[in-house]
Each structure stands twice: as C-alpha cells, then as structure tokens.
C-alpha cells in the first residue's frame, strides 16, 4: 500500500488498502521500502510530494533522477517480498523496482526527497529508525547501501538460525538495510555479527556446509566460512578493531581451554542475570541492549582482529560504556 508525505498537513495518507496491511500487525514483522514512480498528472495517486527546502534537494548528489515522477514508498513484509501472492506485481517487476531503489534513485531531483528523508517521513518508521542514519558520515555513504540490502544480502546468512532471523528483522526495522553500509553506523561498544572465513588445518575436520576448497588447481586449501559475534573496540576510517566472541561449540571456556588461557577471555553479563564468573577471571562485560539471544557461554577474546564492511556486518546490540572502558584496558594490558 503506497504512502506519500503531505508536508502541508504534516501527516501521511493512505491511498490504497489491501491484504498487505495485515502483514504490518504481526509480531516481529518489519517493513521494507520499495520505491514506485507515479506521474504528476495522475490525480488518483494523491497529492504532490512537497519539500521544505527544494534547493537542498537539487544540490544533493544522491537525489533521484527522472523527468516527471514522484516517489512513493510501498512496504512489504520481508518473507512475503518475493512471494507472487503478496502483490499483483510479478517477481521480475518487483526486482526491477528494488534495483532502482538500491541504486539510490527513484525520481526527479527537484520533486523528490533524498532516500533517507523519504524513509524518515513515513510515520510508522519514524520512531523505530536509528538516529545514526541522520549523521553526515552515514548520509555520505548511503550510495553503498545497494551492496548491503535485498534478497542477495539476506542469502549470505543462515536464516534457519533464530538469532540470525531476529537480527535481520532488527536491521530492517532500525537501520533499513541488511548489513551496515557505513562505518558511521558502528560506534565502539557495538555488538556485531559478521561473516568470517578462515583456513582449516590438516588436523581439523570439515565443518559442514560452510567448508570448501579454495585456490588454483593443484594448490587448494580448505576454507570455512562462519558467522561470528564480536564487540567493536575501536573504529577507524574504513576498518573496525573487533574483539571476537567464542563458545567453543557450546562447551564454554572452562571445558575447552586450559586454565592458563583464561586470562585472555572475558564473559558477558546479560540484563537481569546474575554474573557468572566461572568462565573468566574478570567481571563480565555488561550487555546494555540486544535484539537476539545467543549462547550464554560466549566469551570475548582479548586478542583483537580487524574487519571491514565487506565482512557483511549486522548489529546485535551493545555493551555499556563502563564495560567498553574496561575491555579496552584489559586489551591494552594483555
């Protein structure tokens, strides 16, 4: 059901209803934008999209192209997005529209708002979207969103895992993307989930569907790709310094590692839970917020790694500022 913003009256009006409206009332449902062009001369599609500052729109390099169209945003439930029964439009048509959106362009630069402004102007999303999307750093990187949004981005993750499915819903609802497209979205203290490949040694068994051989003929090695949680310790212009988390296949630190290794790890304390000091020698890091559950035996490794946005990063939550300060101190002392 398309919506457009009428700034003269300061409200959003609905111009068409249907079964898709019911999708928005289900628990954990999130909305995904699809931009459709509507001719100015067509009075059936509602009032003209107005702007408070047309000059800023004209000067914005990421404003949308076109000669005679207005931008309207239609929302679909993610799981129904490519379902032929969810809309009268064909799958090919929808993918074509998504392609236009991912390129960050949908209509006239004079008569349409920048993408982020359009999303914020929808009344149902205004209270859920993160304010970080308004920061200059994130706005400057919005052209990268096309590489971090849509079905192809989703398919990089194992949707059968409940915590992955919840993170995907969280990313759509709060950040309107699948994975982070700007370093500005990932401040220190953020708990993230990302894809990490690593080489398997000759003494290690294959680890299921994520294991494959890579390299030129005659000189291949086994490589495994898995999703991993981590905590952002520091942020740089194009990279993140991350303290990775481990569960040791659910065994926990005490069972998996000898005691002389324990000083290299620190556990988590989740809200309203009693601190568990059994699997580390330090007071656990306090979790300030989380959008999903993960293994309570998770511990943070104090030997950090460096990743970039190509690791396909989703946001799972955050630790408290006090815990971030302690984490940085422990890393520096190690």
Secondary structure, DSSP 8 states (H G I E B T S, - for coil): --EEEETTTTEEEE----THHHHTTSTT---EEEEEEEETT-GGG-S----S-HHHHHH-TTS---SSEEEEEEEE-GGGTT-TTS-SS-HHHHHHHHHHHHTT--S-TTTS--HHHHHHTSTTTTTTS-GGGGSHHHHHTGGGGGGS-SHHHHTTS-TTSHHHHHHHHHIIIIISSSS---GGG--TTEEEEEEEEEE--TTS---GGGEEEESSTT--EEEEEEEEEEEEEEE-SS-EEEEEEE-TTTT-HHHHS-GGGGGGEEEEE-TTS----TT-SS--EEEEEESS---TT-EEESS-EEE-GGG--EEEEEE-HHHHHHHHHHHHH-
